[in-house]
């Protein structure tokens, strides 16, 4: 399966992997890669870099929204093979090291297996490395506050709830929000289309995830690039508030 690489703005590509998205920011010959899909998505990740005219060597840094397996899959590979730094929020660093794991369990999935789409999704997740051990040996905390000195100048925004250290990335100059799993537009286990929280079983602390939607609603932008689902065009504030309304 080939990754679906879509240029959504100058120097910004949204990549749809098997069930998870990642984002490529380009600036000259350098790249910022935000998230890395499942372990089983590695060939798609590498192919997507080539599609935009890049390579693993061109990746200045990997930014991780959160350390779930479907976003962390190839982070350690890029770090250990190419020396690429892997940055995330300080509260997510021990999660990436796998000092603990805040991720939906097999038991939780089985208890929700009657819900539409859960069984096909779980089979795919297992085949793609959803339960694999994919720690990052030496993750690093974002080196500064405000815009990072990386291609695209992304600004980390702490949005806890899905995990303790979940971070979205705001591109104020482009009016873009890369929301990770703090705000989705679709998911194989959800019948809802459009801005939404992921189903409850995926959140470490659902109440905090709902509260983080207010943080996103305060950001300027008109293009949402979620961790799951298609790009959503329209005011980020309205998307976040719509998801909150659906969650309450």
N, C-alpha and C positions, 0 to 999 in steps of 0.2 A: 504494500500500500504506500503510495507516495503522499507526502505532506502537501497540503493545499496552501500555497504561499500567495498572499494577497497584499499588494501595496495599497495602504489606506491613506497615506499622506506622504509628503516628501521625506524620504529617509526612514519611513516607518512601515514595517511589514508585520501583519498578523498571520501567524501560521497555525492552521488547524491540523493537529496530529491525529492520532487514532481516536482519542476521546478527550484530549486536552489541548489547549492552545499554548503557544509561546510567542514571544514578540522579538523581532530583530530591529534594532536601531542602527542606522549606518551614518557615518560621518567621514567623508574621505575614504581612506582605506581601512578604517577601524570600525568595529562592531561592538555594540552592547547586546548581549543575549539575556532576555528576561524569561526565566524558567526553561526547563529542558525536557518536559514530557515524562513519560514512563521510561523505565530501563529499556523496554522493548521498542521504544521510539527512536533509538539512537541513530539508526541509518537515516531516518526521516529528518532528524535534527541536522546531521551533517549535510544531507542533500539540500535542506532549506538554506543553509549558509552558502552553498555553492550557487543556488538559484539567484541569490541577491548579489552574486559576484564576489563573495567572501570565502573564507576558509576557517577552520578552527584556530589557526595561527593568528588570524586577524581579530579574534575576539579579545577585546581589552579587558572585559570582566563579564562574569555571569552574575546576574542579580536574581535572587530567589524570593518570590512572594511569600512562600511558606514551604516547610519541609515535608510535605506529603509526598509519597512515592511517585504520584503522577505529575509532579512538578520538579522533583529533585533527581529524576532518573539518571541523567548523564552528567550531573554537576561534578562528581568526583572524577569521572573519566576525563573531563576537560581539564580539571585542576592537576591531576596526577600526570597526564600525558603531555599537556601543553603548557603547564605552569600558569593556567588562567586563574586569577583570584575569584573566589566565590564569596559574594557579599550578601548579608541579610541583616535583619533587625537583631539587636542584642538579645532580646527575649527568645529569638528563634535559633540562635547559635547552638545551644545545647541540644535542641531538637534535631538540628541537622547532623550533629555528631552521633545522634541516637543514644544520648544519655537517657532519654525517655521517648515515647512515641504517642503522640496525640493524633490518632488516626482511627477511622471507623474500623471496628473489629469484624472478624468473620461472623461472630455471634450476632452482632447488631445487624449485619447484612441478612443473615438467615431469618432473624425475627421480622425483617421487613420484606422478605422474599415474595410475599403475596402482592406487593405493590407493583403496578405496571412498570415494566422496564428494568426492574431490579435484577432479576436473574440473568438476562442477557448482558447487562452491564457488568455484573460480578464475574461472569465467565471471561469476558474480555479483560477485566482488570487482573484476574489471576494469570491469564496467558501473557499479559504485557509486563508483569513484574509488580503487581500491586502489593504483594506480600514479600517481595524481595528485600534483602538487607542492603540498603544503598546509602550508608552514612558518608558524609563529607569529612575527611580526616582533619582538615585544617580550614574550616570556614572562618570568615572574617566579618566583623561588624562594619556597617557602613562607615567609611572613614571620615565623614563630615556630616553636618546637618545642612539642610537646604539642597540646592542642586549638586549632584555628584559630577565630578570632573571626568565625565565619560561621554562617549557619543550619545547624542540626544539630550544630555543634561537632565536626566530624570531626577525628580524630587521624591524621595521615599516618604510615605504617609502611613503611620502606624494605624492599623485597623484590626485590633484584636477581636477575638471571638471564634472565628473559624479555627485558628490556633492562637496561642498567646502572643506570638511575635509576627503575626501576619502583617505584611506591608503591601500597600498599593503603590503605584508609581505615577506621578503626575508630570505631564509635559506641558507646562503653562503656555509656552510660546506657540505650541501647536494646537492647544485646546483639546488635549487627549488625556484620558485616564486609563491606565492599565490596572485593572482592578483585581487580578488574581481571582481568588474565590470569595472575596468580600462582597462581590456583586456579579452575578452571572446573567446570561441572557437565554440560556437553555441548558438542559442536562438530560442524558438518556433516561434518568429515573424520575423526571418531572414531566407532567403534562402541561405545565405552564410555559408559554412562550413570552419572551420579552423580559425586562429587568426583574430580577428575583433573587432571593437568597436560595442557596442550595437546600435540598431537603434536610430536615432536622438532624438525621443520624450522622451527617458529615461534620457538624460543628462541635468543637470542644466545649464552648460556652455560648449557647444560642443567644442569650440575652445580650451579651457583649457584641455578638455579631450584628444584632439588630441595632444596637446603639452606634456601632461604627458606620452605619448607613448615614447618620447625621454628619459624620466627619466628611464622608464623600460628597454629601449634598452641599457642603460649603465650598467645594472646589469649582472653579470656572472650567468650562469645557463643553464641547458639543460632539465628542466622539468617545465612546466607551469600547475598550478592548478587553473583554473578560477572559477569565481562565477557561470558561466553558461556554460554548454558544457563539453565534455570529457577532460581528461588530454591530454596535447599536448607535445610530446617529440621532442626535437630539440632545437637549441640555442634560448634562450629567446630573444636575440637581433634580430634575424631574425623574430621571431614571432611578436615582437613589430613593427618592420619596415614594415612587411607585412600588419599589421592592419592599420598602418599609410598610406601606399600607397592606400589601399582600401578606406580609409576615405577621401582622398584628391580629 
